[in-house]
Every structure is written in C-alpha cells, then in structure tokens.
Amino acid sequence: MAYRIGKCLLSERLRQVGISQAQLAEQLKVTRQQVNKWTTNRQKMSLETAKNVAIILDLNSIDELYEWVPARD
C-alpha cells in the first residue's frame, strides 16, 4: 500500500519535548516564520530538514513528523 504525507505533527512534537518554534529555528539556522510554515502545513519540510528536526527532537524516525495517509488509487 502506498502512502502520502498528511498533516504535519511538528507542533505536537515541539510541545512534547518543550521546545519553542523559535528555539527550533535557532538550532536549524532558519527563521521562526519558516518553522511556522511547517507547523501550519503551508510548506513541507525537505527530507534533509525533516531528518535534522527528528534528530533535534530525539525522534525515532522522520515518520513521526507527519501523519501518513493511504494514497488513493
């Protein structure tokens, strides 16, 4: 079965680990506005960014950053 990226879960993950959007932005060397675009689903993270976010947030996988929805045929 194939999947597509659904809702970004970054906001929930940040709350779980107690990191603000501004703190994440500083660690990634991007603007807080950029992080906000990811959390509000206005823009998807690149694979490289998702990997770095997963490492910063101590996630097991980048899969934990998004809901995964079965793709329609």
Short mmCIF file of the C-alpha atoms (twelve columns), coordinates in Angstrom:
data_MODEL
# 
_entry.id   MODEL 
# 
loop_
_atom_site.group_PDB 
_atom_site.id 
_atom_site.type_symbol 
_atom_site.label_atom_id 
_atom_site.label_alt_id 
_atom_site.label_comp_id 
_atom_site.label_asym_id 
_atom_site.label_seq_id 
_atom_site.Cartn_x 
_atom_site.Cartn_y 
_atom_site.Cartn_z 
_atom_site.pdbx_PDB_model_num 
ATOM 1  C CA . MET A 1  0.000  0.000  0.000  1 
ATOM 2  C CA . ALA A 2  1.237  3.473  -0.861 1 
ATOM 3  C CA . TYR A 3  1.026  6.476  1.469  1 
ATOM 4  C CA . ARG A 4  1.111  10.242 1.125  1 
ATOM 5  C CA . ILE A 5  2.109  12.881 3.649  1 
ATOM 6  C CA . GLY A 6  -0.788 14.204 5.687  1 
ATOM 7  C CA . LYS A 7  -0.874 16.762 8.484  1 
ATOM 8  C CA . CYS A 8  2.425  17.955 9.928  1 
ATOM 9  C CA . LEU A 9  2.780  16.934 13.582 1 
ATOM 10 C CA . LEU A 10 5.684  19.270 14.336 1 
ATOM 11 C CA . SER A 11 3.654  21.496 16.654 1 
ATOM 12 C CA . GLU A 12 2.654  18.486 18.776 1 
ATOM 13 C CA . ARG A 13 6.219  17.150 18.825 1 
ATOM 14 C CA . LEU A 14 7.597  20.535 19.927 1 
ATOM 15 C CA . ARG A 15 5.091  20.627 22.811 1 
ATOM 16 C CA . GLN A 16 6.034  17.089 23.840 1 
ATOM 17 C CA . VAL A 17 9.714  17.948 24.204 1 
ATOM 18 C CA . GLY A 18 9.211  21.501 25.479 1 
ATOM 19 C CA . ILE A 19 10.933 23.352 22.639 1 
ATOM 20 C CA . SER A 20 9.505  26.523 21.087 1 
ATOM 21 C CA . GLN A 21 9.358  27.267 17.386 1 
ATOM 22 C CA . ALA A 22 11.942 29.992 17.956 1 
ATOM 23 C CA . GLN A 23 14.326 27.577 19.690 1 
ATOM 24 C CA . LEU A 24 13.987 25.033 16.879 1 
ATOM 25 C CA . ALA A 25 14.520 27.777 14.295 1 
ATOM 26 C CA . GLU A 26 17.705 28.865 16.051 1 
ATOM 27 C CA . GLN A 27 19.083 25.315 16.078 1 
ATOM 28 C CA . LEU A 28 18.239 24.831 12.383 1 
ATOM 29 C CA . LYS A 29 19.504 28.314 11.472 1 
ATOM 30 C CA . VAL A 30 16.193 29.284 9.855  1 
ATOM 31 C CA . THR A 31 13.600 31.890 10.782 1 
ATOM 32 C CA . ARG A 32 10.786 31.264 13.229 1 
ATOM 33 C CA . GLN A 33 8.454  32.138 10.362 1 
ATOM 34 C CA . GLN A 34 9.857  29.199 8.383  1 
ATOM 35 C CA . VAL A 35 9.201  26.809 11.255 1 
ATOM 36 C CA . ASN A 36 5.680  28.242 11.499 1 
ATOM 37 C CA . LYS A 37 5.087  27.436 7.807  1 
ATOM 38 C CA . TRP A 38 5.898  23.798 8.543  1 
ATOM 39 C CA . THR A 39 3.718  23.614 11.649 1 
ATOM 40 C CA . THR A 40 0.730  25.156 9.859  1 
ATOM 41 C CA . ASN A 41 1.096  22.937 6.768  1 
ATOM 42 C CA . ARG A 42 1.753  25.865 4.440  1 
ATOM 43 C CA . GLN A 43 5.026  24.259 3.366  1 
ATOM 44 C CA . LYS A 44 6.538  20.773 3.605  1 
ATOM 45 C CA . MET A 45 9.992  20.230 5.077  1 
ATOM 46 C CA . SER A 46 12.718 18.939 2.812  1 
ATOM 47 C CA . LEU A 47 13.967 15.444 3.589  1 
ATOM 48 C CA . GLU A 48 17.199 16.927 4.923  1 
ATOM 49 C CA . THR A 49 15.340 19.333 7.205  1 
ATOM 50 C CA . ALA A 50 12.981 16.609 8.439  1 
ATOM 51 C CA . LYS A 51 15.978 14.429 9.335  1 
ATOM 52 C CA . ASN A 52 17.614 17.289 11.253 1 
ATOM 53 C CA . VAL A 53 14.364 18.104 13.069 1 
ATOM 54 C CA . ALA A 54 13.933 14.442 14.020 1 
ATOM 55 C CA . ILE A 55 17.453 14.388 15.464 1 
ATOM 56 C CA . ILE A 56 16.952 17.639 17.406 1 
ATOM 57 C CA . LEU A 57 13.643 16.372 18.834 1 
ATOM 58 C CA . ASP A 58 15.113 12.923 19.544 1 
ATOM 59 C CA . LEU A 59 12.508 11.133 17.417 1 
ATOM 60 C CA . ASN A 60 12.976 7.571  16.208 1 
ATOM 61 C CA . SER A 61 12.190 8.483  12.612 1 
ATOM 62 C CA . ILE A 62 11.110 11.348 10.364 1 
ATOM 63 C CA . ASP A 63 7.852  9.400  10.024 1 
ATOM 64 C CA . GLU A 64 6.903  10.817 13.433 1 
ATOM 65 C CA . LEU A 65 6.776  14.340 11.974 1 
ATOM 66 C CA . TYR A 66 3.730  13.713 9.758  1 
ATOM 67 C CA . GLU A 67 0.504  11.798 9.656  1 
ATOM 68 C CA . TRP A 68 0.699  9.214  6.882  1 
ATOM 69 C CA . VAL A 69 -2.465 8.766  4.816  1 
ATOM 70 C CA . PRO A 70 -3.126 5.834  2.481  1 
ATOM 71 C CA . ALA A 71 -2.857 7.055  -1.109 1 
ATOM 72 C CA . ARG A 72 -5.872 6.619  -3.331 1 
ATOM 73 C CA . ASP A 73 -5.519 4.535  -6.455 1 
# 
